[in-house]
Amino acid sequence: MTFRTDANYAAEMDRADPLADYRHKFHIPHHQHGDEIYLCGNSLGLQPIATERYLREELEDWARLGVKAHFAGRRPWMPYHELFSERSARLVGAETLEVVNMNSLTVNLHLMMVSFYRPTAARHRILIERSAFPSDRYAAASQIRFHGFDPATSLVELAPAGNRRELDMDEVEAVIRAEGERLALVLLPGVQYSSGQTFDMARLTRAAHAVGAVAGFDLAHATGNLPLKLHDWNVDFAVWCNYKYMNAGPGAVAGCFVHARHTHAFELPRFAGWWGHDKATRFRMGPEFMPMAGAEGWQISNPPILALVPLLASLEIFEDAGMPQLREKSLRLTGYLEYLLDRRLSEVIEILTPRDPAERGCQLSLRIAGSRTLARDIFTRLEQAGVTADWREPDVLRVAPVPLYNTYTDVYRFVDILENVVSAAI
Ligand SMILES: Cc1ncc(COP(=O)(O)O)c(C=O)c1O
């Protein structure tokens, strides 16, 4: 990819961008007189304009029809969650039966571990990264304790060798092989939340299966960011949230994938509730739980319709734009950010995210040279200047140009502002 440093280049790229109109499908937060430079879709995606209308329609149906909206609403609530399965499945490279939207990410992770982490005296270890998102670590450690084991011996933590920041997939695979028959579950991210590094899910799943372990992934930072092929990669289960790149609102209902080879595994232990019960007989109100085939069989409660609504608006946009096209723009947009940072700020900004575009999504994680106090000061000044990015302790500034609503001009202006802010702060 070739880029230029002049401001005209960004404007030219925006004019030539076939996805440029999608920005107008979102509310862009304002700062003083103009749009914010919102580079925080890795934390909370922006609100699609259609969300409000969809929400209003459900409120209207509730007002107009009361309980009858379960069947007579314009989008009947009884099968409401099914509206999403096909589209979510396409987005993560799955069969419809393999996907359900329910609960939140960590809850889904627990539900998946109830079924797929089945420790024995010989095989009880869970492999995670040392810098895993804390919630995943808490969940894994608590599952280990729940089964009467000790995280000190059952939780294996991966860390990059030497001074390196990134995990080398060869190393991860070697650890999986070395753990061998002691390993029950490999639980890794699709995209690491802090560094932005992608993990080779197909390869790691093969490695896990080769030693008889289960492969599960946290796709909080991968879904809506990268094209995924969960089914073909043979992943056993995956969970993700829908509030980051998926733009379905704060605390949005989360996603869950269970591979087709497990969707009829009714013998697996699971935490049951009536919405996981066979649809055909659910309302006979019988005493015996009969799980439904597919990921839906892991549902517990009836879905929160009003909380699900924003996902509809979001998935429609993804369907329309197409993940391959979004990825193409994303590679260029993030490549442009990297290029400008290298040309204009390389003495003060260190890019922590892998340099190979194949090993990252849209996020770049940056470290500012100097003290943490200086870095925090720069972050605050960025906010005052209308840039929304995010900060992760101890000293990482995460910046994510999102192809659906960010422009090349956003990236150009961000680097301009960062340069000014850095010179003012140092
Ligand atoms: C990588 C990762 N995993 C897990 C979570 C926890 O998600 P939830 O609060 O929806 O359980 C987050 C939240 O930001 C996350 O970024």
The ligand as an SDF file (V2000), in Angstrom:
LIG
                    3D

 16 16  0  0  0  0  0  0  0  0999 V2000
  -11.7880   -9.1070   25.4300 C   0  0  0  0  0  0  0  0  0  0  0  0
  -12.9660   -8.9580   26.3440 C   0  0  0  0  0  0  0  0  0  0  0  0
  -13.4580  -10.0360   26.9470 N   0  0  0  0  0  0  0  0  0  0  0  0
  -14.4960   -9.9440   27.8000 C   0  0  0  0  0  0  0  0  0  0  0  0
  -15.1110   -8.7370   28.0610 C   0  0  0  0  0  0  0  0  0  0  0  0
  -16.2410   -8.6950   29.0480 C   0  0  0  0  0  0  0  0  0  0  0  0
  -17.4480   -8.5000   28.4320 O   0  0  0  0  0  0  0  0  0  0  0  0
  -18.8530   -8.5270   29.2360 P   0  0  0  0  0  0  0  0  0  0  0  0
  -18.8360   -7.3910   30.2050 O   0  0  0  0  0  0  0  0  0  0  0  0
  -19.8440   -8.3060   28.1510 O   0  0  0  0  0  0  0  0  0  0  0  0
  -18.9630   -9.8350   29.8970 O   0  0  0  0  0  0  0  0  0  0  0  0
  -14.6290   -7.5730   27.4180 C   0  0  0  0  0  0  0  0  0  0  0  0
  -15.2480   -6.2740   27.6780 C   0  0  0  0  0  0  0  0  0  0  0  0
  -14.8400   -5.2310   27.2430 O   0  0  0  0  0  0  0  0  0  0  0  0
  -13.5230   -7.6980   26.5430 C   0  0  0  0  0  0  0  0  0  0  0  0
  -13.0060   -6.6250   25.9280 O   0  0  0  0  0  0  0  0  0  0  0  0
  1  2  1  0
  2  3  1  0
  2 15  2  0
  3  4  2  0
  4  5  1  0
  5  6  1  0
  5 12  2  0
  6  7  1  0
  7  8  1  0
  8  9  2  0
  8 10  1  0
  8 11  1  0
 12 13  1  0
 12 15  1  0
 13 14  2  0
 15 16  1  0
M  END
$$$$
